[in-house]
Amino acid sequence: MAKRVQPTWQAPNPEHPRAQLRLFNSLTRQKEPFQPLSGNSVKWYSCGPTVYDASHMGHARSYISFDILRRVLVDYFGYDVLYVMNITDIDDKIIKRARQNHLLDEYLACERSLEDLLQDYEKVLVAFKGTLEKTVDEEKKTMLQNLRQRMTDSLDALTEAIKSADAGKVNEAKEKFLTTIRDPLAEWLDTQKGDKVTEKSIFGRLSRKWEEAFHRDMEALNVRPPDVLTRVSEYVPQIVAYIEGIIARGFAYESNGSVYFDVGRFDATPEHFYAKLVPEAFGDAKSLAEGEGDLTEDRVGEKRSPNDFALWKCSKSGEPWWDSPWGQGRPGWHIECSAMASDVCGQMLDIHTGGADLKFPHHDNELAQSEAYTGLPEWVKYFLHTGHLTIAGCKMSKSLKNFVTIEQALKKHTATQLRLAFLLHSWKDTLDYSDNTMEMAVQYEKFLMEFFLNVKDLTRMPSDSPASAQFDAWRKPESDLQTKFSDALESVHEALCDNIDTRTVLDTVRNLVAQSNIYIRDNPRNINRQLLRRIATYVTDLMHMFGAIAGPRGGIGFPVGGGSAGGVAEDREEILMPYLQMMAEFRGVVRESARHVGAMEILRLCDMLRDEKLPGLGVRLEDKEGAPTAVKLVDRETLLREREAKRAAEAEKAKKKAEAAAAAAAKEAQKRVNPRQMFLRETDKYSKFDANGLPTHDAEGKELSKGQQKKLLKLQQAQEKRYNLPKIRFWEKHNVTNRLKG
């Protein structure tokens, strides 16, 4: 008998191939399949902040969005990402701001008479008017005009205080005046003495202060720190060498101690062209000037072409400097990224990210100088740009004083709510930071939170339960919900592959949670705890991956108390819940007994424990008819807000009830007023009445017109109907009763 052979195995043949990651590439302005240059390794460079002031929501827009993209690439798709970010700590803005702050501090430290201050203000005002006249941008001009009005108002207030001869009022008005004119005064001082500021540490102190604040803000927003952080001040030798390499290839030239990139020569080579990202911006004088910085207005004549841009700037008086082959100077803005990114990542980058406002000229200049240095036709494979951020529909700009700092935003909303707001919108589109946007995020968070709390309560097992009790029956409702869960998993995958579309992911999650809530509603006695916990754990893991839940993965839901350590919150729940569960069970027995014997005071005390005492400890009890009381650990502040909202709603309800009762009483009282007497009490309006009690003369004795008397007669007739109606109804009822008796 021949031996039997093992059958041939058939590989699965799926009907639809699984989606693959595609990213919107600014270089092509379309979604491209993502393929790293080397295996699973991704080299990613992100433009960091210029640290001269507080980080604002524009920064949050970029860095939270990049953090989400980075987390998805690493934690979902499994790429090995090297994330590099720079800190720009040498820049025209930093130099100018540091000088102005230093000079202003010196000015304010000196005791000046009011006369001297007002004399200086006249000079400040002349300079300010000149700036206002030269300003072309309409939004900036409006901002300056508004500032001019505030300066005038502040001066008027100071003048009035001086006239009052009240020393306290004068000092207060003087401080307010100095606060109002602070920026124009600093600008004027810089024009007078800026070139005398030579101490390099003055510039370093400012950048270190705001870099530290930036890192604190990123930590507060739960943004993962970069793998490598580079600072321009620590890379000057490498930047100098990089510039020398560009000069050696013939694409840069020295002029008066500065070095400029030769855009015309670069663009003329067959293998290169300038402005890859925004070709239509080629020659945009305004953007090019902004890219060159605030302190380069007098350098225009050094260039061969207006399109050329600075790689190295010869330092003038009042500017920090470093030695170079071309003399004492400092790096230009654009060159720093090329030099630092190349030093860490090599000749080519997989991903380069930045805000949409950096496309031209900053990123186009980076591309040009990097290709000029390497001789390669490409430097970056995927350029990803986040969309603009507007404030309630208006452009956000530091120069327009129209911005919200991250610190200010975190006083109104949590880091989770801010991140959810970004997740609910596409990372590459404009996002409007407004009350409506944040309310959407707050409601989404509340929706998820209630789901997590319900699942934890419904699936909690008593400590003395046998191990087998955790496995519930599997029926058609579970099968249907599992199908919806599987569909959601695939939808999430497709959305993440489609340019990391978090908006669709959150819509899918919302639908999955809604379906789970329906399952809970329709199966109050027979829920499958394993299935519900799997769904809740999956949603929790998604929120962890997106950075909306901080701390290590594990458990279900948001950390209780809103802290950053998710594991600590989970331990707290594990420790406290057995005691709280026992307390809730005991309270339930007491309530049932009190109901049975009619002990209303005991019931009141049980309600007080639920409504007044436990919320202050972050515990919510939910009494259910015919079911055990639900016990939920919730953030204390959330519960206190809920309690205040409930009290306010009850107070409003009581107020409306009292108003309705008062209106009904007044209406009832009105019915009892004899129509012949209704006007007799209004002696402040009328002085004479006819036999029926109808007014004939006003309070001054003047006879009322026929029109006035006609109106009053109508009012009296209406009252007569109200007055007689109860009597009519009484006799109608009386007659009906008599007929029935007869």
C-alpha positions in Angstrom: 0.0 0.0 0.0 1.5 3.3 -1.1 2.1 5.9 1.6 -0.2 8.9 1.6 1.4 12.2 0.7 0.7 15.5 2.4 -1.6 17.8 0.3 -0.2 20.9 -1.4 -0.8 24.1 0.6 -2.6 27.0 -1.1 -1.5 30.5 -0.3 -4.3 32.9 0.6 -5.5 35.0 -2.3 -7.2 38.1 -0.8 -9.9 39.8 -2.9 -8.5 43.3 -2.1 -4.8 44.0 -1.5 -4.1 45.9 1.7 -3.6 49.6 1.4 0.0 51.0 1.5 1.1 54.2 3.0 1.0 57.3 0.8 2.0 60.8 1.9 1.2 64.2 0.4 4.6 65.4 -1.0 4.9 69.1 -1.4 7.6 68.5 -4.1 4.9 66.9 -6.4 1.8 68.4 -4.7 0.2 64.9 -4.7 0.2 61.8 -2.6 3.1 59.5 -3.2 3.8 55.9 -2.1 6.1 56.1 0.9 9.4 54.2 0.4 12.4 54.9 2.6 15.8 55.3 0.9 17.3 52.5 3.0 15.3 49.5 4.2 13.1 50.4 7.2 15.3 53.3 8.2 13.8 56.8 7.9 16.0 59.9 8.2 13.7 62.9 9.1 14.7 66.5 9.6 12.3 69.1 11.0 12.8 72.8 11.0 12.8 73.9 14.7 11.9 77.3 16.2 13.7 80.6 16.1 14.0 81.1 19.9 13.4 84.9 20.5 10.0 84.9 22.1 7.3 82.6 23.6 6.1 79.6 21.6 2.6 80.1 20.2 -0.2 78.1 18.7 1.4 78.3 15.3 4.3 76.3 16.7 1.9 73.9 18.3 0.2 73.4 14.9 3.4 72.2 13.4 5.0 70.3 16.2 1.9 68.5 17.4 1.1 67.6 13.8 4.7 66.3 13.2 4.6 64.4 16.5 1.4 62.6 15.4 2.9 61.7 12.0 6.1 60.5 13.7 4.2 58.4 16.2 2.1 56.8 13.4 5.2 56.0 11.3 7.0 54.5 14.3 4.2 52.9 16.4 1.8 51.8 13.7 3.9 51.3 10.5 7.0 50.2 12.4 9.6 52.4 10.7 12.9 53.1 12.4 12.9 56.9 12.4 15.8 59.1 13.3 14.1 62.4 14.1 16.4 65.5 13.9 15.3 69.0 14.8 17.3 72.3 15.0 17.1 75.3 17.2 17.8 78.6 15.5 19.7 80.5 18.1 21.6 82.8 15.7 19.3 85.0 13.7 18.4 88.6 12.9 15.3 88.5 15.0 17.2 87.2 18.0 19.9 89.8 17.6 17.5 92.7 17.3 15.2 91.5 20.2 18.2 90.8 22.5 19.6 94.3 21.8 16.3 96.0 22.4 15.6 94.1 25.6 19.0 95.0 26.9 18.8 98.7 26.0 15.2 98.9 27.4 16.3 97.3 30.7 19.1 99.8 31.0 16.7 102.7 30.2 14.1 101.7 32.7 16.7 101.0 35.4 17.7 104.7 35.3 15.5 107.1 37.3 14.2 109.6 34.8 12.1 112.6 35.4 8.7 112.9 33.7 10.1 115.8 31.7 12.9 113.7 30.3 10.6 110.8 29.6 8.2 113.0 27.7 11.0 114.5 25.7 12.2 111.1 24.7 8.7 110.1 23.8 8.5 113.0 21.3 11.5 111.4 19.5 10.0 107.9 19.8 6.8 109.3 18.2 8.7 110.8 15.2 10.4 107.5 14.5 7.2 105.6 15.0 5.3 107.9 12.5 8.1 107.3 10.0 7.6 103.5 10.4 3.9 103.8 10.0 4.2 105.9 6.8 6.6 103.3 5.3 4.4 100.3 6.1 2.6 98.9 3.1 1.0 95.7 4.5 -2.6 96.7 5.3 -2.9 94.3 8.3 0.4 95.5 9.9 -0.6 99.1 9.2 -3.9 98.7 11.0 -2.0 97.1 13.9 0.4 100.1 14.1 -2.5 102.6 13.8 -4.2 100.9 16.8 -1.0 101.1 18.8 -0.7 104.7 17.9 -4.2 105.4 19.3 -3.3 103.4 22.5 -0.2 105.5 22.9 -2.2 108.7 22.6 -4.8 107.5 25.1 -2.0 106.5 27.5 -0.4 109.9 27.2 -3.7 111.7 27.8 -4.2 109.6 31.0 -0.7 110.5 32.2 -1.4 114.2 31.5 -4.6 114.0 33.5 -2.8 112.3 36.4 -0.1 115.0 36.4 -2.8 117.7 36.6 -4.3 116.0 39.6 -1.0 116.3 41.5 -1.7 112.9 43.1 1.7 111.1 43.3 0.1 107.7 43.4 -2.0 108.3 40.3 1.0 109.8 38.5 3.2 106.7 39.2 0.4 104.4 38.1 -0.3 106.3 34.9 3.5 106.5 34.2 3.9 102.7 34.5 0.9 102.1 32.1 2.4 104.7 29.7 5.8 102.9 29.6 4.0 99.6 29.1 2.1 101.0 26.1 5.1 102.6 24.4 7.4 99.7 25.2 7.9 98.3 21.7 8.3 101.7 19.9 10.6 102.9 22.7 12.8 99.8 22.3 12.9 100.2 18.6 14.0 103.8 19.0 16.7 102.9 21.5 18.0 100.3 19.1 18.4 102.8 16.4 20.3 105.1 18.8 22.5 102.7 20.6 22.2 99.2 19.1 25.6 99.3 17.5 27.1 99.7 21.0 25.9 96.3 22.3 28.9 94.1 21.9 28.7 91.5 24.7 27.9 88.1 23.0 26.4 86.7 26.2 23.5 89.2 25.8 22.3 87.3 22.7 23.0 83.9 24.1 20.9 84.6 27.2 17.8 85.5 25.2 18.0 82.3 23.0 18.7 80.0 26.0 15.7 81.5 27.9 13.2 80.9 25.1 14.7 77.6 24.0 14.1 76.3 27.6 10.5 77.7 27.5 10.0 75.9 24.1 11.0 72.6 25.5 8.8 73.0 28.5 5.9 73.8 26.2 6.5 70.7 24.0 6.7 68.5 27.2 3.4 70.0 28.4 1.8 69.2 25.0 3.1 65.6 25.2 5.3 66.1 22.1 8.1 63.5 22.0 11.6 65.1 22.1 13.7 64.8 19.0 16.3 62.0 18.7 18.9 64.6 17.8 18.8 68.4 18.6 21.2 70.7 16.8 21.9 74.4 17.6 23.3 76.8 15.1 25.7 78.2 17.7 27.2 74.8 18.1 27.6 74.2 14.4 29.4 77.2 13.1 32.6 75.4 12.0 30.5 72.8 10.1 28.4 75.5 8.5 31.6 77.4 7.4 33.0 74.2 5.8 29.6 73.6 4.1 29.7 77.1 2.5 33.3 76.5 1.4 32.1 73.4 -0.4 29.4 75.4 -2.3 31.9 78.0 -3.3 34.3 75.3 -4.5 31.5 74.0 -6.9 31.0 77.5 -8.2 27.6 78.3 -6.8 28.4 80.9 -4.3 30.6 84.1 -4.1 32.1 86.4 -1.5 31.1 90.1 -1.4 32.3 92.6 1.3 32.9 89.8 3.8 29.5 88.1 3.2 28.9 85.1 1.0 25.9 84.8 -1.3 24.4 81.8 -3.2 24.4 82.4 -7.0 20.8 81.5 -7.9 21.2 82.4 -11.5 24.1 80.1 -12.1 22.5 77.2 -10.1 19.2 77.6 -12.1 21.1 77.6 -15.4 22.6 74.1 -14.9 20.7 71.3 -16.7 20.4 69.0 -13.6 19.1 71.7 -11.3 16.4 74.4 -11.1 15.5 76.9 -8.4 12.3 77.1 -6.4 11.2 73.4 -6.7 8.5 73.7 -4.1 7.0 77.0 -5.3 8.1 77.7 -8.9 5.6 80.5 -9.2 7.3 82.4 -6.4 10.5 82.8 -8.3 11.6 86.5 -8.0 9.1 87.3 -5.2 11.0 90.3 -3.8 8.9 90.6 -0.6 9.4 86.9 0.4 13.0 87.0 -0.5 13.6 90.1 1.6 11.8 88.5 4.6 14.0 85.5 4.2 17.1 87.6 4.3 16.2 89.0 7.8 15.5 92.2 9.6 19.2 93.5 9.6 20.1 93.1 5.9 18.3 96.1 4.3 21.6 97.8 3.6 23.3 94.8 2.0 21.2 94.7 -1.3 24.1 96.2 -3.3 26.4 93.4 -2.4 24.4 90.9 -4.5 24.9 90.1 -8.1 21.1 89.5 -8.4 18.1 90.3 -6.1 17.3 86.6 -6.2 20.6 85.6 -4.5 20.5 84.9 -0.8 23.0 85.1 2.1 25.0 82.0 3.2 27.3 84.0 5.5 26.7 87.6 6.8 29.5 89.9 7.7 28.7 91.1 11.2 28.2 94.8 11.8 28.6 96.7 15.0 26.1 95.5 17.6 26.0 91.9 16.1 27.6 88.7 17.4 30.3 87.2 15.2 32.4 84.2 14.6 35.7 83.9 12.6 35.6 82.6 9.0 37.7 82.7 5.9 35.7 85.8 4.8 36.1 87.7 8.1 34.1 88.0 11.2 30.4 87.1 10.6 27.6 84.7 11.3 25.6 82.1 9.3 22.6 83.1 7.2 19.3 81.6 8.0 18.8 79.0 5.3 22.3 77.4 5.4 22.0 76.2 8.9 19.5 73.5 8.1 21.4 72.1 5.1 24.6 71.9 7.1 23.2 70.4 10.3 20.8 68.0 8.6 23.6 66.7 6.3 26.0 66.4 9.2 23.6 64.1 11.1 21.7 62.3 8.3 24.1 62.3 5.3 23.7 63.4 1.8 19.9 62.7 1.4 16.9 62.9 3.7 13.8 60.7 3.5 11.5 63.4 5.1 11.8 67.1 5.7 9.1 68.9 7.5 8.1 72.5 8.3 5.2 74.9 8.3 3.6 75.9 5.0 5.0 79.4 5.4 8.5 78.1 5.1 8.1 76.7 1.6 9.5 79.8 -0.1 12.1 81.0 0.2 13.5 79.0 3.2 13.0 75.4 2.0 13.5 76.2 -1.7 16.8 77.8 -0.7 17.7 74.8 1.4 17.1 72.5 -1.5 19.2 74.6 -3.9 22.2 75.0 -1.6 22.1 71.3 -0.6 22.0 70.1 -4.2 24.8 72.6 -5.0 26.9 71.2 -2.2 26.4 67.5 -3.0 26.1 67.7 -6.8 23.0 65.4 -6.6 19.7 66.3 -8.3 17.8 65.6 -5.1 18.2 66.3 -1.4 14.8 65.4 0.0 12.4 62.6 -1.1 9.3 63.7 0.8 8.7 67.3 1.9 5.7 67.5 4.3 4.2 70.9 5.2 1.6 71.6 7.9 -1.2 73.9 7.0 -1.5 77.5 8.4 -3.2 78.2 11.7 -5.7 81.0 12.0 -7.1 82.6 15.1 -10.9 82.7 14.8 -10.6 83.1 11.1 -7.8 85.7 11.1 -4.2 85.4 10.2 -1.9 84.6 13.1 1.3 86.6 13.2 3.8 87.7 15.8 4.5 90.8 13.9 0.8 91.7 14.0 0.6 90.9 17.8 -2.2 88.4 16.9 -1.1 85.2 18.5 -1.9 83.0 21.4 1.0 81.5 23.3 1.0 77.8 24.1 1.0 78.7 27.8 -2.1 80.8 27.4 -3.8 78.0 25.4 -3.1 75.4 28.1 -4.8 77.6 30.7 -8.1 77.2 28.7 -7.8 73.6 27.5 -5.8 70.5 28.3 -3.0 69.1 26.1 -5.4 66.2 25.2 -8.1 68.6 24.0 -5.6 70.6 21.9 -4.3 67.4 20.3 -7.8 66.1 19.6 -8.6 69.4 17.9 -5.6 68.8 15.5 -6.5 65.2 15.1 -10.0 66.2 14.0 -8.5 68.2 11.1 -6.1 67.3 8.3 -2.5 68.0 9.2 -1.8 69.7 5.8 -4.9 72.0 5.7 -5.5 75.3 7.4 -6.7 74.9 10.9 -8.8 77.6 12.7 -8.1 77.9 16.4 -11.5 79.1 17.7 -14.1 78.4 20.3 -16.0 76.2 17.8 -12.9 74.1 17.0 -12.1 73.6 20.7 -15.7 72.7 21.6 -15.6 69.9 19.0 -12.5 68.6 20.7 -14.0 68.9 24.2 -17.1 67.0 23.2 -15.2 64.3 21.5 -13.1 63.8 24.6 -16.2 63.7 26.8 -17.8 61.1 24.4 -14.7 58.8 24.6 -14.4 59.3 28.4 -18.0 58.2 29.1 -17.4 55.2 26.9 -14.3 54.2 28.8 -15.9 54.7 32.2 -18.9 52.6 31.2 -16.8 49.8 29.8 -14.6 49.7 33.0 -17.7 49.7 35.2 -19.6 47.1 33.2 -16.6 44.7 32.8 -15.3 44.9 36.3 -15.1 41.5 38.0 -15.7 40.9 41.7 -12.5 39.8 43.4 -13.9 36.5 44.4 -15.1 35.6 40.9 -13.9 32.2 39.5 -11.5 32.5 36.5 -14.0 31.0 34.2 -16.5 33.8 34.9 -14.6 36.2 32.7 -15.7 34.3 29.5 -19.2 35.3 28.5 -21.5 33.7 26.0 -21.0 34.5 22.3 -24.2 35.1 20.5 -25.4 37.0 17.4 -25.2 40.5 19.0 -21.5 39.8 19.8 -20.9 38.4 16.3 -22.4 41.6 14.8 -20.4 43.9 17.0 -17.2 41.9 16.2 -17.9 42.4 12.5 -18.2 46.1 13.0 -15.0 46.1 15.0 -13.2 44.3 12.2 -14.5 46.7 9.7 -13.3 49.6 11.8 -9.8 48.2 12.1 -9.6 48.0 8.3 -11.1 51.5 7.9 -8.5 52.9 10.3 -5.7 51.2 8.4 -6.9 52.6 5.1 -7.2 56.1 6.6 -3.7 56.0 8.1 -2.4 54.8 4.8 -4.1 57.7 3.1 -1.7 60.5 4.1 -2.3 59.7 7.8 -5.9 60.9 7.7 -6.6 61.2 11.4 -9.9 63.0 10.8 -11.3 59.9 9.2 -9.8 57.7 11.9 -11.6 59.7 14.6 -14.8 59.5 12.7 -14.4 55.7 12.5 -13.7 55.5 16.2 -16.8 57.6 16.9 -18.9 55.2 14.9 -17.4 52.2 16.6 -18.0 53.6 20.0 -21.6 54.5 19.1 -22.2 50.9 17.9 -20.7 49.6 21.2 -23.0 51.9 23.2 -26.0 50.5 21.2 -24.8 47.0 22.0 -24.6 47.9 25.8 -28.0 49.5 25.7 -29.6 46.5 23.9 -27.9 43.9 26.1 -28.1 45.2 29.7 -27.9 41.7 31.3 -25.8 39.8 28.8 -22.8 41.9 27.7 -19.6 40.1 26.6 -16.9 41.7 28.8 -14.0 40.4 26.7 -15.3 41.9 23.5 -16.1 45.3 25.1 -12.6 45.5 26.7 -10.9 44.6 23.4 -12.7 47.5 21.7 -12.0 49.9 24.5 -8.4 48.8 24.7 -8.0 49.3 21.0 -9.4 52.8 21.1 -7.2 53.6 24.1 -4.1 52.4 22.2 -5.1 54.5 19.2 -5.3 57.6 21.5 -1.9 56.6 23.0 -0.4 56.3 19.6 -1.7 59.7 18.6 -0.3 61.2 21.8 -3.8 62.1 23.1 -3.2 59.9 26.2 0.2 60.4 27.9 2.3 57.9 29.7 3.0 54.2 29.0 0.4 52.0 27.3 -1.8 49.8 29.3 -5.3 49.8 30.7 -8.4 51.5 29.4 -9.2 55.2 29.0 -7.7 58.6 29.9 -5.5 58.9 33.0 -7.6 59.8 36.0 -6.7 63.3 37.2 -5.3 64.3 33.9 -1.6 63.7 34.9 1.1 62.8 32.4 1.8 59.4 33.9 -0.8 57.0 32.6 0.6 54.1 34.6 0.2 55.9 37.9 -3.5 56.6 37.2 -4.1 53.0 36.3 -2.4 51.8 39.6 -4.6 54.3 41.5 -7.7 52.8 40.0 -6.6 49.3 40.7 -5.9 50.2 44.4 -9.0 52.2 45.1 -11.7 50.5 43.1 -12.2 47.4 45.4 -12.9 49.7 48.3 -15.1 52.0 46.3 -17.0 49.0 45.0 -17.6 47.7 48.5 -18.7 51.2 49.7 -21.2 51.4 46.8 -22.6 48.0 47.5 -23.1 48.8 51.2 -24.7 52.2 50.3 -27.0 50.3 47.9 -28.2 48.0 50.7 -28.7 50.9 53.1 -30.8 52.8 50.4 -33.0 49.8 49.8 -33.6 49.3 53.5 -34.4 53.0 54.0 -36.9 52.9 51.1 -38.5 49.9 52.7 -39.1 51.6 56.0 -39.6 55.1 54.7 -36.5 56.5 56.3 -36.2 59.7 54.1 -33.4 61.2 56.2 -31.2 58.2 55.4 -32.0 58.4 51.7 -31.1 62.1 51.8 -27.7 61.3 53.4 -27.1 58.6 50.7 -27.8 61.2 48.0 -25.6 63.7 49.7 -22.7 61.2 49.7 -23.2 60.7 45.9 -23.8 64.3 45.0 -21.8 66.4 47.4 -19.0 64.4 49.0 -17.6 61.9 46.5 -17.2 64.3 43.5 -14.7 66.2 45.5 -12.6 63.0 45.7 -13.0 62.3 42.0 -15.6 59.5 42.4 -18.9 59.4 40.4 -21.7 57.1 41.5 -24.5 56.4 39.1 -27.6 54.8 40.6 -29.5 52.6 38.2 -33.0 51.1 38.6 -32.8 47.4 39.1 -29.0 47.2 38.6 -25.9 47.8 40.8 -24.7 51.3 41.2 -21.9 52.2 38.7 -18.7 53.4 40.2 -16.4 55.6 38.1 -13.1 57.3 38.9 -13.1 60.6 37.1 -10.9 63.7 37.1 -11.9 65.7 40.2 -12.1 69.0 38.3 -14.4 67.4 35.7 -16.8 66.2 38.5 -16.8 69.5 40.2 -17.7 71.2 37.0 -20.5 68.7 36.4 -21.8 69.3 39.9 -21.8 73.1 39.4 -23.5 72.7 36.0 -26.1 70.4 37.7 -26.7 73.0 40.5 -27.0 75.8 37.9 -29.5 73.7 35.9 -31.5 72.9 39.0 -31.4 76.6 40.1 -32.6 77.7 36.6 -35.4 75.1 36.7 -36.5 76.3 40.1 -36.3 79.9 39.0 -38.5 79.1 35.9 -40.9 77.2 38.1 -41.2 80.1 40.6 -41.6 82.6 37.7 -44.4 80.4 36.2 -46.1 80.0 39.6 -45.9 83.8 40.1 -47.3 84.4 36.7 -50.1 82.0 37.3 -50.8 83.6 40.7 -50.8 87.1 39.1 -53.1 85.8 36.4 -55.4 84.3 38.9 -55.3 87.5 41.0 -56.1 89.5 37.9 -59.3 87.5 37.4 -60.6 88.6 40.8 -60.3 92.3 40.0 -63.7 93.9 39.4 -63.5 95.6 36.0 -65.3 98.7 37.5 -62.5 99.1 40.0 -59.4 98.1 37.9 -58.5 101.8 37.1 -59.6 103.4 40.4 -56.3 102.6 42.1 -54.2 104.2 39.3 -54.3 107.7 40.8 -50.8 108.4 39.5 -52.3 108.3 36.0 -55.9 109.4 36.3 -57.8 111.9 38.4 -61.5 111.5 37.3 -63.6 108.4 36.4 -67.2 107.9 35.1 -69.9 105.8 36.8 -68.4 102.6 35.4 -65.0 103.3 36.8 -63.6 104.3 33.3 -61.0 107.1 33.5 -62.0 110.4 31.9 -59.1 112.8 32.9 -55.4 112.2 33.4 -53.4 112.9 36.6 -53.0 116.6 35.7 -56.8 117.0 35.2 -56.7 117.1 31.4 -59.5 115.3 29.7 -58.5 112.1 27.9 -58.9 111.9 24.1 -61.6 109.7 22.6 -58.9 107.4 21.3 -57.4 107.0 24.8 -60.8 106.3 26.3 -61.6 103.8 23.6 -58.3 101.8 24.4 -59.2 101.9 28.1 -62.7 100.7 27.4 -61.3 97.7 25.5 -59.0 96.8 28.5 -62.0 97.0 30.8 -64.1 94.8 28.6 -61.3 92.2 28.4 -61.1 92.2 32.2 -64.9 91.9 32.4 -64.6 88.6 30.4 -61.9 87.3 32.7 -63.8 88.4 35.8 -67.1 86.7 34.7 -65.6 83.6 33.2 -65.2 81.7 36.5 -68.8 82.5 37.4 -70.1 81.4 34.0 -68.2 78.1 34.3 -69.6 77.6 37.8 -73.2 78.0 36.6 -72.5 75.8 33.6 -71.3 73.1 35.9 -74.2 73.7 38.3 -76.8 73.3 35.4 -75.2 70.1 34.1 -75.3 68.6 37.6 -79.0 69.5 38.0 -79.8 68.0 34.7 -78.0 64.8 35.6 -80.0 64.6 38.9 -83.2 65.3 37.1 
